[in-house]
Amino acid sequence: SRGLGDVYKRQERHQAFIKIIDRTRERLVTVIELLSPSNKRSGEWRSAYLQKQMSYMESSVNLVEIDFLRQGQHTVAVPDYALERVKPFYGIVSVWRFHMRHRFEVYPIRLQQRLPRIAVPLLPEDKDVVLDLQWVFNRCYDLGRYGLDIDYSQPPPVPLTGEEQAWIDKLLKEKGLRPSEERRDG
């Protein structure tokens, strides 16, 4: 039988995160976690993630969680009830600073808007670093050549509201990735 330690070790190899370390003091300062579907589904992977999340929050480490996923259980550290004022959104970025334990910074992600620039905390005496999520997303999309792999004539594999679907259809037609309906006059 495997313990959570084994799950955590496997998870580290397969989950996306960035660690910011203070080299002068040799200490972990900030962790940026990009949530995956396994983090948001019931089971050992989710349990391992929540345990890791709690260990960061019980230490002197800042935690930035990026959740681009439309489906799955609420997972970011900011309580679900605290997000009511920023709904509707499909994704969320939560920033928790170890020296402000009862406060979260929240960046809602909405399909029709540019991805946000977020403040990444360092040590309390240091200025935040700004991370432009839209730039990072665009760079990864371009370098990964995802435009060659995605069939934009098909609907996305996630549920959309009517407003979101109309926005996507219009955008893809403007970019020439979906055919426009031709008007035929009598």
N, C-alpha and C positions, 0 to 999 in steps of 0.2 A: 504494500500500500504506500502511496505517495503522500507526503505532507504538503502543507502550503508552501514550505520553503522550496520544494521541488517545482511546484507550479510557478512560483515567483521567478525562479531561475530560468525556466522555459519562457516565461512571459517576457523577461528582459530581452531575450534574443529576438522576439517577434513583435514587440510593441514599439511604437515610435515615441521617443522622448529626447529632450536635450537637457543636459546638466550644465549649469554655470557654476564654476568653481573659483573661489578666491585662492589664487596660487600662493600669495604671500602668507596666508594663514592655513593653507591646505584644508579648506573646508567648503562643503557644498553650500551654495548661496541660494540658487533658484533652480527649480525643475519645471520644464515646459512639457506637458503631456498632451499628445494628440490622441484623443479617444478613438478606439476601434470598436467594431460591432461586438467583439467578445467582452469588452469592458461594460457593455450595456445590456447583456443578456444574462439571465440567471445562470448560476453555475460557479464552478471553481475559479474560472478566469476573472469573473466579476468580483468574487470574494477576495481574490488575491489583489486585484486593483484597489478595492476599497480599503483593504488592510494597508497597502502601500500609501494610499492617500492619507489615511489617518496617521501613519508614522511620520509623514512629512509635517502634518499639521501639529503634531505633538513635539516637534523639534524646532530648531531655528532655521527653517528652510522656507523660502517663498514658493508658492505653488501657482502655476499658470496652467489651466486646463482648457483645451480647445476641443469643442464638440461640434463637428460639422454634420453629424448624423441626424437624420430626421426621425429615425425609429429607435426603439429600445427604451429601457428604463432611465429615469433621471439618475445621473451619475456624478455630475460635477459637485464640488464641495458646497457651493452656495445652496442653501435650502430651496426646495421647489417653491414653497409659498412666497419666498422673497422675489421670485421672478414674475409674479403676477402683474406687476406694474409695467413690465417691459414687453409683455406679450402683445401681439403674436410674433413669433420668430421660429425659424427652423433649426437654428444652431445657436450656440452660446459660447462665449469665452468668459471664464471666471478667473479673476486674479485675487489671490489671497496673500497678504503680507504677514510674515511671522510676528512683526512688532505691532500689528493692528489686528489682533486675533478675532475680533467680533465684527469685522468689516470686510465686505467683498466689493470688488469692482466688477461690473458686469457689462459685457459688450454683446448685445443681441445681434444675431446674424439673420438678415432678411434677404430673400432671394433677389428682389428687385434692386437691392442696394449694393454698393461696393463693399467688399470685405473691410473690416475696420483696421485702423492703425491702433495697436494696443501698447500700453505701458508695461514693460517688463521690469519688475523691481529687482534691485541688487541689494546691497547693504543699506541700512537706513541712512547713512551719511552720504551715499552716492546718488547721483541723478538716475532716473529711470532710463532705460534704453527703449526706443520706439521700434516696434516690429510691425512692418507694413504687411499684413496678411495677404492683401490683394496682390502685391508685388511678388511675394513668395509663391502664391498659388499660380500666378501667370508664368513665372519662371519655371516652375516644376512642370506645368502643362506644356510649355514650349519645348523644354529640354527632353521631357519624356515622350514627346511626339504623340500625345494622347489624341490630338485632332485626327490622326491617321487611323486610330483604333476605334473611335466612338462613332456609331451609326446614328447621326442626328435625325434621321428620318423616322426613327422609332421613339416612342415615348420613354421618358426616364423610368427606371425601375422602382421609383418611390411614388407614393401618392402625392398629388398636387391639388391645390384649390383651383377653382375655375379661373380666378384672377392670375394665379401663378402660371397656369398652363397657357393662358392667352399671352402673357408677357413673354414666356419662353418661345412660343410660336412666332411672335412678332420679331423678337431678337434674332432667332435663327434664320428667318426669311430675309431680314436686313443684311445678315452676314453671308447670305447665299448658301446656307447649310440645309435649308428646306425649300422645296419648290413653292413659289407663290401661286395662288389660284389666279388663272388668267380670266380676265373679264371678256365675255363674249357679248357683243351688241348685235341684236337682232338680225 
